[in-house]
Amino acid sequence: MIKLSVIFLIFSLILTTALVKNSTKRIDDEIFTTKEHIRSLKQDFESMKLENNYLSSAEKLNEFQNLFFDEELVKKDIFQINMIKLTNNQVIIKQFKLIND
């Protein structure tokens, strides 16, 4: 009876070890694929960020203005900008306020 119990215990330990090992390998594979996916997304993000920074730089914006809009765009002072608010069919014009002020 004791031999049977020991054999059953050893068999169950081997089976449990195999199950744990397989599940751990599956989880490791999922972690690896997720890290690879994140790495490729980071590369895409850095590429898009660089492109955005390049295209939205002041020099590039001025170049695009001269290239596409000629004299259509006019520089305005920030304090010349007003806010328009519609309430109860009334138009209210307020002075634009900066957050830092």
PyRosetta script that sets phi, psi and omega in degrees:
from pyrosetta import init, pose_from_sequence

init()
pose = pose_from_sequence("MIKLSVIFLIFSLILTTALVKNSTKRIDDEIFTTKEHIRSLKQDFESMKLENNYLSSAEKLNEFQNLFFDEELVKKDIFQINMIKLTNNQVIIKQFKLIND")
pose.set_psi(1, -40.6)
pose.set_omega(1, -179.5)
pose.set_phi(2, -68.2)
pose.set_psi(2, -38.2)
pose.set_omega(2, 178.7)
pose.set_phi(3, -62.9)
pose.set_psi(3, -41.0)
pose.set_omega(3, 179.5)
pose.set_phi(4, -64.4)
pose.set_psi(4, -40.5)
pose.set_omega(4, 178.7)
pose.set_phi(5, -65.5)
pose.set_psi(5, -40.8)
pose.set_omega(5, 179.8)
pose.set_phi(6, -67.1)
pose.set_psi(6, -43.0)
pose.set_omega(6, 178.0)
pose.set_phi(7, -62.9)
pose.set_psi(7, -43.7)
pose.set_omega(7, 178.0)
pose.set_phi(8, -63.2)
pose.set_psi(8, -41.0)
pose.set_omega(8, 179.1)
pose.set_phi(9, -64.0)
pose.set_psi(9, -45.9)
pose.set_omega(9, 179.3)
pose.set_phi(10, -63.6)
pose.set_psi(10, -43.8)
pose.set_omega(10, 179.3)
pose.set_phi(11, -62.0)
pose.set_psi(11, -43.2)
pose.set_omega(11, 179.7)
pose.set_phi(12, -67.6)
pose.set_psi(12, -35.4)
pose.set_omega(12, 176.8)
pose.set_phi(13, -66.0)
pose.set_psi(13, -41.2)
pose.set_omega(13, 177.7)
pose.set_phi(14, -63.9)
pose.set_psi(14, -45.2)
pose.set_omega(14, 179.6)
pose.set_phi(15, -63.0)
pose.set_psi(15, -44.7)
pose.set_omega(15, 179.0)
pose.set_phi(16, -63.3)
pose.set_psi(16, -40.8)
pose.set_omega(16, 178.2)
pose.set_phi(17, -63.1)
pose.set_psi(17, -41.1)
pose.set_omega(17, 178.9)
pose.set_phi(18, -64.3)
pose.set_psi(18, -43.6)
pose.set_omega(18, 179.3)
pose.set_phi(19, -63.5)
pose.set_psi(19, -43.3)
pose.set_omega(19, 179.9)
pose.set_phi(20, -64.9)
pose.set_psi(20, -41.6)
pose.set_omega(20, -179.4)
pose.set_phi(21, -63.8)
pose.set_psi(21, -43.2)
pose.set_omega(21, 179.3)
pose.set_phi(22, -65.2)
pose.set_psi(22, -43.9)
pose.set_omega(22, 179.9)
pose.set_phi(23, -67.4)
pose.set_psi(23, -36.1)
pose.set_omega(23, 177.5)
pose.set_phi(24, -65.4)
pose.set_psi(24, -41.0)
pose.set_omega(24, 178.1)
pose.set_phi(25, -63.8)
pose.set_psi(25, -41.5)
pose.set_omega(25, 178.6)
pose.set_phi(26, -63.0)
pose.set_psi(26, -42.7)
pose.set_omega(26, 178.7)
pose.set_phi(27, -65.6)
pose.set_psi(27, -41.1)
pose.set_omega(27, 177.1)
pose.set_phi(28, -61.3)
pose.set_psi(28, -40.3)
pose.set_omega(28, 177.3)
pose.set_phi(29, -63.3)
pose.set_psi(29, -41.6)
pose.set_omega(29, 178.4)
pose.set_phi(30, -64.7)
pose.set_psi(30, -40.4)
pose.set_omega(30, 178.2)
pose.set_phi(31, -63.4)
pose.set_psi(31, -42.9)
pose.set_omega(31, -179.9)
pose.set_phi(32, -62.2)
pose.set_psi(32, -48.0)
pose.set_omega(32, -179.2)
pose.set_phi(33, -64.7)
pose.set_psi(33, -36.7)
pose.set_omega(33, 178.0)
pose.set_phi(34, -65.9)
pose.set_psi(34, -42.3)
pose.set_omega(34, 178.0)
pose.set_phi(35, -63.5)
pose.set_psi(35, -40.4)
pose.set_omega(35, 177.9)
pose.set_phi(36, -64.3)
pose.set_psi(36, -40.3)
pose.set_omega(36, 178.3)
pose.set_phi(37, -64.4)
pose.set_psi(37, -43.6)
pose.set_omega(37, 178.6)
pose.set_phi(38, -63.2)
pose.set_psi(38, -40.0)
pose.set_omega(38, -180.0)
pose.set_phi(39, -62.8)
pose.set_psi(39, -43.1)
pose.set_omega(39, 179.0)
pose.set_phi(40, -68.1)
pose.set_psi(40, -36.2)
pose.set_omega(40, 177.1)
pose.set_phi(41, -67.3)
pose.set_psi(41, -36.7)
pose.set_omega(41, 176.6)
pose.set_phi(42, -63.4)
pose.set_psi(42, -41.6)
pose.set_omega(42, 178.4)
pose.set_phi(43, -63.3)
pose.set_psi(43, -43.1)
pose.set_omega(43, 176.9)
pose.set_phi(44, -62.1)
pose.set_psi(44, -42.1)
pose.set_omega(44, -179.8)
pose.set_phi(45, -62.6)
pose.set_psi(45, -45.7)
pose.set_omega(45, 179.6)
pose.set_phi(46, -62.9)
pose.set_psi(46, -39.0)
pose.set_omega(46, 178.2)
pose.set_phi(47, -64.0)
pose.set_psi(47, -46.5)
pose.set_omega(47, 179.3)
pose.set_phi(48, -65.5)
pose.set_psi(48, -38.0)
pose.set_omega(48, 178.8)
pose.set_phi(49, -64.0)
pose.set_psi(49, -44.2)
pose.set_omega(49, 177.8)
pose.set_phi(50, -62.4)
pose.set_psi(50, -43.4)
pose.set_omega(50, 178.8)
pose.set_phi(51, -62.8)
pose.set_psi(51, -43.0)
pose.set_omega(51, 179.6)
pose.set_phi(52, -64.5)
pose.set_psi(52, -45.4)
pose.set_omega(52, 179.4)
pose.set_phi(53, -62.9)
pose.set_psi(53, -37.9)
pose.set_omega(53, 179.6)
pose.set_phi(54, -68.6)
pose.set_psi(54, -46.5)
pose.set_omega(54, -176.1)
pose.set_phi(55, -73.3)
pose.set_psi(55, -25.7)
pose.set_omega(55, -177.6)
pose.set_phi(56, -101.0)
pose.set_psi(56, 11.0)
pose.set_omega(56, 177.1)
pose.set_phi(57, -69.0)
pose.set_psi(57, 156.5)
pose.set_omega(57, -176.4)
pose.set_phi(58, -60.4)
pose.set_psi(58, -40.5)
pose.set_omega(58, -179.1)
pose.set_phi(59, -64.4)
pose.set_psi(59, -43.9)
pose.set_omega(59, -179.8)
pose.set_phi(60, -66.4)
pose.set_psi(60, -39.9)
pose.set_omega(60, 178.8)
pose.set_phi(61, -63.4)
pose.set_psi(61, -41.4)
pose.set_omega(61, 176.4)
pose.set_phi(62, -64.8)
pose.set_psi(62, -39.3)
pose.set_omega(62, 177.8)
pose.set_phi(63, -63.7)
pose.set_psi(63, -44.3)
pose.set_omega(63, 177.8)
pose.set_phi(64, -64.3)
pose.set_psi(64, -38.3)
pose.set_omega(64, 178.4)
pose.set_phi(65, -61.1)
pose.set_psi(65, -47.7)
pose.set_omega(65, -179.4)
pose.set_phi(66, -66.8)
pose.set_psi(66, -34.7)
pose.set_omega(66, -176.7)
pose.set_phi(67, -75.4)
pose.set_psi(67, -43.0)
pose.set_omega(67, -172.1)
pose.set_phi(68, -106.1)
pose.set_psi(68, -30.6)
pose.set_omega(68, -171.4)
pose.set_phi(69, -109.8)
pose.set_psi(69, -9.6)
pose.set_omega(69, -178.1)
pose.set_phi(70, 49.6)
pose.set_psi(70, -109.8)
pose.set_omega(70, -176.6)
pose.set_phi(71, -106.7)
pose.set_psi(71, 14.8)
pose.set_omega(71, -177.9)
pose.set_phi(72, -71.8)
pose.set_psi(72, -31.1)
pose.set_omega(72, -177.8)
pose.set_phi(73, -95.1)
pose.set_psi(73, 136.5)
pose.set_omega(73, -178.7)
pose.set_phi(74, -126.0)
pose.set_psi(74, 136.4)
pose.set_omega(74, 177.6)
pose.set_phi(75, -74.0)
pose.set_psi(75, 137.6)
pose.set_omega(75, 178.9)
pose.set_phi(76, -123.0)
pose.set_psi(76, 149.2)
pose.set_omega(76, 172.6)
pose.set_phi(77, -75.8)
pose.set_psi(77, 142.7)
pose.set_omega(77, -176.6)
pose.set_phi(78, -62.0)
pose.set_psi(78, -27.5)
pose.set_omega(78, -178.4)
pose.set_phi(79, -81.8)
pose.set_psi(79, -7.6)
pose.set_omega(79, 175.3)
pose.set_phi(80, -86.2)
pose.set_psi(80, -5.8)
pose.set_omega(80, -179.1)
pose.set_phi(81, -86.9)
pose.set_psi(81, 131.7)
pose.set_omega(81, 178.9)
pose.set_phi(82, -116.4)
pose.set_psi(82, 159.9)
pose.set_omega(82, 176.6)
pose.set_phi(83, -105.9)
pose.set_psi(83, 136.3)
pose.set_omega(83, 178.3)
pose.set_phi(84, -109.7)
pose.set_psi(84, 129.5)
pose.set_omega(84, -179.3)
pose.set_phi(85, -128.5)
pose.set_psi(85, 131.9)
pose.set_omega(85, 178.1)
pose.set_phi(86, -102.7)
pose.set_psi(86, 119.6)
pose.set_omega(86, 175.7)
pose.set_phi(87, -138.8)
pose.set_psi(87, 129.4)
pose.set_omega(87, 178.7)
pose.set_phi(88, 49.9)
pose.set_psi(88, 48.0)
pose.set_omega(88, -179.9)
pose.set_phi(89, 58.4)
pose.set_psi(89, 25.1)
pose.set_omega(89, 175.5)
pose.set_phi(90, -117.6)
pose.set_psi(90, 144.0)
pose.set_omega(90, 178.3)
pose.set_phi(91, -101.2)
pose.set_psi(91, 121.0)
pose.set_omega(91, 179.1)
pose.set_phi(92, -114.8)
pose.set_psi(92, 126.2)
pose.set_omega(92, 179.4)
pose.set_phi(93, -107.6)
pose.set_psi(93, 122.2)
pose.set_omega(93, -179.1)
pose.set_phi(94, -117.3)
pose.set_psi(94, 155.1)
pose.set_omega(94, 176.2)
pose.set_phi(95, -72.1)
pose.set_psi(95, 137.1)
pose.set_omega(95, 178.2)
pose.set_phi(96, -70.8)
pose.set_psi(96, 131.5)
pose.set_omega(96, 179.8)
pose.set_phi(97, -116.8)
pose.set_psi(97, 136.8)
pose.set_omega(97, 175.9)
pose.set_phi(98, -80.8)
pose.set_psi(98, 149.3)
pose.set_omega(98, -178.5)
pose.set_phi(99, -67.8)
pose.set_psi(99, -35.6)
pose.set_omega(99, -176.5)
pose.set_phi(100, -75.0)
pose.set_psi(100, -13.7)
pose.set_omega(100, -177.7)
pose.set_phi(101, -77.0)
pose.dump_pdb("model.pdb")
